[in-house]
Amino acid sequence: MRNVYSSNKVSLIQRSTGWLIHAFTASGACVGLLALLAIHQQNLLLALWLMGAAILIDAVDGMFARMVKIKEAVPEVDGALLDNIVDFFTYTLVPCFFLLVTNLLPEYWRVVCVMVITFSSAYQFTQVDAKTMDHFFKGFPSYWNIAVFYLFFWQMSPLTNMIILLSLAILSFVPIKYVYPSRLDYLTDNKFLRLGMVMITILWGAATTGLLWLYPQSNHLLVAMSVGYCLLYFGISLYRTWIPLTRIELAAE
């Protein structure tokens, strides 16, 4: 068989870096396993920290992959498939287990609700255009780990939590285009607005991390920053769904 990466003149450094980035992506699954162990041991705060670490890995691995041109560096590994496998585990299955063993949902409806979440996520992840050509997520992008954090933090009634989660599951089937925080090419033509979106996303991560650090205490400013970003995120997503950025032709990936 012809040596693909040699024919494309991929350097040893680029190829080694590509493998390291794939390993970094796969490490998200290991973090997810540790989160399951923490949930099993009823160390829920540690589990939330680990779910946050998995989000951080997912937030930056794609950027690293594009920097190294990973499809050229390691052509024999499907990075998108690897990313989806890890994400389904860490964004869906781990938080579902969290919901199963805590009191966040009504006892007699807990299993049903978690099954609905799992099925809706399976649909969302496997759509052909789950990630659209203009770099948006189609349907609610299975942010169940983030949803679990807010439900844990707010300590609302189990019935209210179930209504929120089932509503999000329904949104998985509604073709709203949600912002892909690390791929903002078609969010706006203004590079300063794109940079601003990146910065406020980082601020959201910092504020949410601060809330987790302070728990069970709270901070009104951090709450406002964290929730405000979520409202802005959904608002921009709705806007770009109804008024997409016009381009003559989407560049082929």
C-alpha positions in Angstrom: 0.0 0.0 0.0 1.3 3.4 -0.9 2.5 5.5 2.0 0.0 8.3 2.0 1.7 10.7 4.4 5.1 10.3 2.7 3.6 11.1 -0.7 2.1 14.3 0.8 5.4 15.2 2.3 4.2 15.2 5.9 7.1 15.8 8.3 7.7 13.5 11.2 7.0 16.4 13.6 3.6 17.1 11.9 2.7 13.4 12.0 3.8 13.0 15.6 1.9 16.1 16.6 -1.2 14.8 14.8 -1.1 11.5 16.8 -0.6 13.5 20.1 -3.7 15.6 19.2 -5.8 12.4 18.6 -4.6 11.1 21.9 -5.6 14.4 23.5 -9.1 14.0 22.1 -9.3 10.4 23.2 -8.2 11.5 26.7 -11.7 13.1 27.1 -13.1 9.6 27.3 -10.7 8.7 30.1 -11.8 11.9 31.9 -15.4 10.8 31.4 -14.6 7.4 33.0 -13.2 9.1 36.0 -16.4 11.2 36.2 -18.5 8.1 36.2 -16.3 6.7 39.1 -16.8 10.0 41.0 -20.6 9.8 40.4 -20.6 6.2 41.6 -18.8 7.3 44.8 -21.3 10.2 45.2 -18.5 12.7 44.8 -20.7 14.9 42.7 -18.6 18.1 42.8 -15.6 16.2 41.5 -17.7 14.7 38.8 -18.8 18.2 37.7 -15.2 19.3 37.7 -14.2 16.3 35.5 -17.1 17.0 33.1 -15.8 20.5 32.9 -12.4 19.2 32.0 -13.9 17.1 29.2 -15.6 20.2 27.9 -12.2 22.1 27.9 -10.6 19.2 26.0 -13.4 19.3 23.4 -13.2 23.1 23.1 -9.5 23.2 22.1 -8.7 19.9 20.3 -10.4 20.9 17.1 -8.4 24.1 17.0 -5.2 22.1 17.5 -6.2 19.7 14.8 -6.8 22.4 12.2 -3.5 24.0 13.1 -1.6 20.9 12.3 -3.8 19.9 9.3 -4.5 16.6 11.0 -6.2 15.0 8.0 -2.9 15.2 6.2 -0.8 14.3 9.2 -2.7 11.2 10.3 -5.0 10.2 7.3 -5.6 6.7 8.7 -7.6 8.0 11.7 -11.0 9.6 11.4 -10.7 12.5 13.8 -14.4 13.6 13.4 -15.6 10.1 14.3 -13.2 9.9 17.3 -14.5 13.3 18.4 -18.2 12.2 18.1 -17.6 9.0 20.0 -15.9 10.9 22.9 -18.5 13.7 22.8 -21.5 11.3 22.9 -19.9 9.6 26.0 -18.9 12.8 27.9 -21.8 15.1 26.8 -24.6 12.5 27.0 -23.9 9.2 28.8 -21.9 10.6 31.7 -24.5 13.3 32.6 -27.3 10.8 32.1 -25.7 8.6 34.7 -25.4 11.7 36.9 -29.2 12.1 36.5 -29.9 8.5 37.3 -28.1 8.4 40.6 -29.1 11.8 42.0 -32.5 13.3 43.0 -32.6 15.9 40.3 -35.5 14.1 38.5 -38.7 12.6 39.8 -38.0 9.1 41.0 -40.6 7.3 38.9 -39.8 9.2 35.8 -36.1 9.3 36.1 -35.3 6.3 33.8 -37.8 7.4 31.2 -36.4 11.0 31.1 -32.8 9.8 30.7 -33.8 7.4 27.9 -35.5 10.3 26.1 -32.3 12.3 26.4 -30.2 9.4 25.2 -32.4 8.8 22.1 -32.6 12.5 21.2 -28.8 12.8 21.5 -28.3 9.7 19.3 -30.4 11.5 16.7 -28.6 14.8 17.0 -25.1 13.2 16.8 -25.9 11.1 13.7 -27.6 13.6 11.4 -25.7 14.0 8.2 -25.7 17.8 8.7 -25.5 17.7 12.5 -22.6 20.2 11.9 -23.8 22.3 9.1 -21.6 23.5 6.1 -21.6 27.0 7.7 -20.3 25.6 11.0 -23.4 25.6 13.2 -24.9 22.7 15.2 -28.3 21.7 13.9 -30.7 21.1 16.8 -29.9 21.3 20.5 -26.2 20.2 20.5 -26.5 17.8 23.5 -25.0 20.1 26.1 -26.4 17.8 28.8 -23.3 18.1 31.0 -23.8 21.9 31.1 -27.6 21.4 31.7 -26.8 19.1 34.6 -24.5 21.7 36.1 -27.2 24.4 36.1 -29.8 22.0 37.5 -27.4 20.9 40.3 -26.5 24.5 41.1 -30.0 25.9 41.1 -31.6 23.0 43.1 -35.0 23.4 41.6 -37.8 20.9 42.0 -37.4 17.5 40.2 -40.5 18.2 38.1 -39.2 21.5 36.9 -35.9 19.9 36.1 -37.6 17.2 34.1 -39.7 19.7 32.1 -36.5 21.6 31.2 -34.6 18.5 30.1 -37.5 17.2 28.1 -37.9 20.6 26.4 -34.2 20.5 25.5 -34.6 16.9 24.1 -37.4 18.1 21.9 -35.2 20.9 20.7 -32.8 18.3 19.4 -35.3 17.6 16.6 -36.0 21.3 15.8 -33.6 22.6 13.1 -32.4 25.6 14.9 -28.7 26.4 14.1 -26.8 26.7 17.3 -23.5 28.6 17.4 -20.4 26.4 17.3 -18.2 28.4 19.7 -14.9 27.4 18.2 -16.0 27.8 14.5 -17.4 31.3 14.0 -16.6 31.7 10.3 -20.2 32.3 9.4 -21.4 34.0 12.6 -20.4 37.4 11.3 -18.1 39.0 8.7 -16.7 41.3 11.4 -13.6 39.8 12.9 -13.8 42.0 16.0 -17.3 40.6 16.7 -16.0 37.1 16.2 -13.2 37.8 18.6 -15.7 39.3 21.0 -17.8 36.1 20.9 -14.6 34.1 21.7 -13.8 36.3 24.6 -17.3 36.2 26.2 -17.3 32.4 25.8 -14.1 32.3 27.7 -15.6 34.6 30.3 -18.6 32.3 30.6 -16.2 29.4 31.2 -14.4 31.4 33.9 -17.7 32.5 35.6 -19.2 29.0 35.5 -15.9 27.6 36.9 -16.1 30.3 39.7 -19.6 29.2 40.6 -18.5 25.6 40.9 -15.5 26.6 43.0 -17.8 28.6 45.4 -20.5 26.0 45.6 -22.6 25.7 47.8 -22.2 29.5 48.1 -23.0 31.7 45.2 -22.0 35.1 43.6 -24.6 37.3 41.9 -22.1 38.7 39.4 -20.9 35.2 38.3 -24.5 34.0 38.0 -25.4 37.0 35.9 -22.3 36.4 33.6 -23.0 32.7 33.3 -26.7 32.9 32.7 -26.4 36.1 30.5 -24.0 34.2 28.2 -26.5 31.4 27.8 -29.3 33.8 26.9 -27.0 35.6 24.4 -26.0 32.2 22.9 -29.6 31.2 22.3 -30.5 34.6 21.0 -27.6 34.7 18.5 -28.4 31.1 17.4 -32.0 32.0 16.7 -31.0 35.2 14.8 -28.5 33.3 12.6 -31.2 30.6 12.0 -33.6 33.1 10.7 -31.1 35.4 9.1 -28.1 33.4 7.9 -24.9 35.1 6.9 -25.1 35.4 3.1 -22.1 34.0 1.2 -21.9 33.3 -2.5 -20.7 29.7 -2.0 -19.7 27.7 1.1 -16.1 26.5 0.9 -15.8 22.8 0.7 -14.2 21.3 3.8 
